């Protein structure tokens, strides 16, 4: 099976002033919907110390507060933090981290160094000569300056306006922060006792039966490291399908870890028609096989 086309990075306007690196990794976004936490799976496009761009399996709304779980490096613990939706275009969105700790920022930098991550847009970094330009600027009205001294007075008269604007921005930010924290507190305090992931499967369904109920299939991306090592084969996985037809958990039964991870990344997007027992949608267990060929 050939690898799928690479997903492009978010090309919308950006005000980032820190390095932004290309990154394709699975992530989970948790958002409060109708009082119930809803987890939306997705894949990152790029990441920096201030936020992340991603393609998700569902649409978010600009301004929504969400939780993010991102796997930077498989052996390490996932990066878990809060974020705000700053940009949204259908399934593509830009998320700004909120409350990222110094340790988490360091883990992003360490990941970029260890993986030799590709810098997506070098122009986002502050120019190295910016400080020099500020140092050699002449103050109008001083020796060596060609401009008159009047503009300096006009700039001074503009300071009260600038201070007022900054005060309004600070007040708006404080209100937003208060509302955001209140919403997040509600999100963390609510637990759905009937969540699908907490239910035990009611039946073991044969693979050929569930295959007929498959309505959406995503082919896995052939990992570059597997291609380099000429790895191929069929990965068998034991999965649990929720009442809504989504894959809620999975476990690889064989094969190299690199192929197993690629298969599970794809299975997160699979969707089945609900399996019914006595006319009622039920949580069931089944097996699937994903083949990798060079």
N, C-alpha and C positions, 0 to 999 in steps of 0.2 A: 504494500500500500504506500502510495506516495505521500509525502508530507503536504499539508495544506498550505495555501498562500499565507504569507505573513501579514498580520494585521497592522495597518499604519498607525502612527502615533496621532495624538490629538493635535490638530493643526489650528485650533482656535487661538484668539489673542491671549497672551500671557504677560503677567507683570512679575513673574518670578525673578529673583536676583540671586538664586542659588543654582548650582548645576542640576540639570534634569537628565536622567539616564533612561535609555530604552530598557524596558523590562516586560517580559511576558510570563506571568505566573498566575495561578488560580488565587482567587480571593473570595471572601464572603462579606456581603454588606447587609447589616441588620437595620431595618427601619420599622418604626411604629406605625402600623396601619389599623385603623378602627379599634385602637386599644390593644392590639395583639402584635407582638414582635414578628416580623416577616423577614426571613433570610433570603436574599437574592444572590445567587452565585454569579461569578463573572471572571474576567481575565484582565490583568493590568496591561497598560500600554507603555506608560512611563512613570517614573517616580522621582521625587526629590524630597528634601527635608521638610518642605512645606505642604506637599500634597501629592496626589496621584491621579492619573487619568486611566479610565478603564472602560471596557465594554461589558455590560451586564445582561443577564437573562430577562430582566424586567426594567421598566422605566421608573426613574426617580423624578422628583420635582425640585426645581431650583429653590434653595433655602432650607430644604429638609435636613434634619440632623440624623446622622446614622452612626452605626458602629462598624468598624472595619477589622477584619482578620486577614492578614497577608503573610504568606510563607516566603520569606526572603531567601533562606537557605534551608533545604530539607532537614538537615540534622538539628538545626537550632529551633528554639521555640518560635511560634508565629508572632508577628508584630500585631498587637491588638491596641487599637486607639479609637478615639472619636473623630468625626469629621463632619464637614458641612458641604452640601452640594452647591458649588459655585457656578457650574456650567453643565448644561444638559441639552443633548440633541438626539432624540429617540433613545437608542440603547447606549449611546456614548455619553460619558459624563466626566466632569472634573471635580475632584473632591479635595477640600482644604483640610489638613490635619488640625485638630484642636487639642491643646494640652499635651503635645508630644514631649516626652521627657528627654533630657540630655542623653541618657543611655540609649533611648530609641533612635535619636538622631545619629548617634555614633554607630549604631548597628547598621543604618542605611549607608553611612560612609564606608564602614568596614566591608559591607556587601559589595559596594561599587569597586573597592580596591581588590578584593579577593577574586571577584568574577571578571575583572577588567571590563566593567560595563561601558558601553558606548555612550558618549555624551551626545544627547539628541540635538541640542541647539547651543553651540558655544557662544552665540551672541547674547544669551541670557545672562552670562556672567558680567559683573561690573568691569568695565575696561581697566586694564592695569594702569593706563596713563591718566585716568580720571583725576587722581589726586594731584598729579603733576600739573595738570591744566589749572586746577584751582589755585595752586601755589604761585603760578606765573601770571595769573590774572591781575591786571592793574585796576586800582580803584579810580573811577572817574574823578578828575580834578587834581590828581597827583602827578608829579613829574614822570614823564614817559607815557602818559595816557593821552589819547587823542580825543577822548569824549569830554563833554562839559560836566560840571559838578551837579547840575540840576537833577539828572536822573536819580542820583543818590538820595536826594530829598524826597522824590516821589516814592521810591522804594520804602523809605522809612515811614511815610504816611500810610503805606499799605499794610504795615504790621498789625494794627488793630483788627483789620478785616480778616487777616490770616489767623490770628489768635481766636477770633470768634468762630471761624469755620472749623478750626481744630476742636474747639469746645463742643460744637454741635456733633461732630463726628464721634467724639469720645462719649457723649451722652447716648447717641444712637447705638454705639457698640456695647455700652453697658446694658441697655435695654435688651438688645439681641442676645447678649450673653446670659442674662437672667432667664429669658424665655427658653433659650436653648438648654440650659441646665435643668430647668423645670421639666421640659419634655424628656430629657435623657433620664432624669430620676424616675419618671413614670415608666419609661421603657425598661429600666433595670429592675423596677419593683414588680412588673407584671410577668407572670409565668403562665403559659397556657397548659393546664393539666391534661388536655386532650391532644397535645402536640403529637404529630405522627411519629416523630423520631423516638418517642418514649413508648410506643406500643409494640407488642410482640407480634410477629407474623402469625396469621391465622391458618395459613396453608403453605405448603411447598408446591409451587406450580412448575410443571415441566418447561424447559427452555423453549420448545417449539410452540407451546401454547402462548407464552408471553410474547414470543416473536411476532405473532399475529396481531397483538395488541399494541405493538410499537408504532407510534405516530410521528415521532421526531427523533432522528438519529444524527449525531455529530461524529464525524470521523476523527480519530485521534491524530495529533501532529507527530510525525516521526521524529524522535529526538535526534539532535545533531550528534550527540555522543554515541548513540546507538548506531547511527549510520556509519560513524567513523570506525566503530568496532565490528561492523558488519553483523550486527545482531538482528535476528528475525525469529518469528515463531508466532504461536497462538497463545494469548493470555486468557485464562479462564478466571472468571470473577463470580463470587457469591454476592448478590445484591438484595436489598430490601426495597420494595416499591410501596410507596405510601398510598393512602386512599385516593389522593388526587392524581395518581399516576406518575409522580416524580420519584427519582431515585434518592432515597434518604440516607442510605449507608451502603458501603461496599467493602469487599475484602478480596484481594488477589489471591488466587489459589496456587499459582505457579509462575515461572518465568523470571527473567532478570528484573531487578527493581526499577531500572530506568524505563523499561517498556511497561511495567505494571503501573507506574505513576502516570505515564502518558495515557494509558487506557482509562484510568480512573478520572483523569482530568476531562476526558471526553464524555464519560458516562454521567458526569454531573449534569450535563445538558440534555440527556435523553428524557423522553416523555412517553408514557404508555397510557392507553385507555385504562380507566380504573378496573381492576379485577373484582368481580362481584360474586359474593357468596349469598345465596338466597335473596338475590336482588339488591343486596347492600354492598357498597364499595368497602373493600377490606385491604388491610396491610398484608402483603404476601412476600414470600422469599422465592428466589429463582436463581438460575445461573445463566451467564452470557459469556460469549467468547469473542475476543477481538484479535484479528489477525494483523501481523506486521510483516510486510514484505519489502525488500529493497527494490 
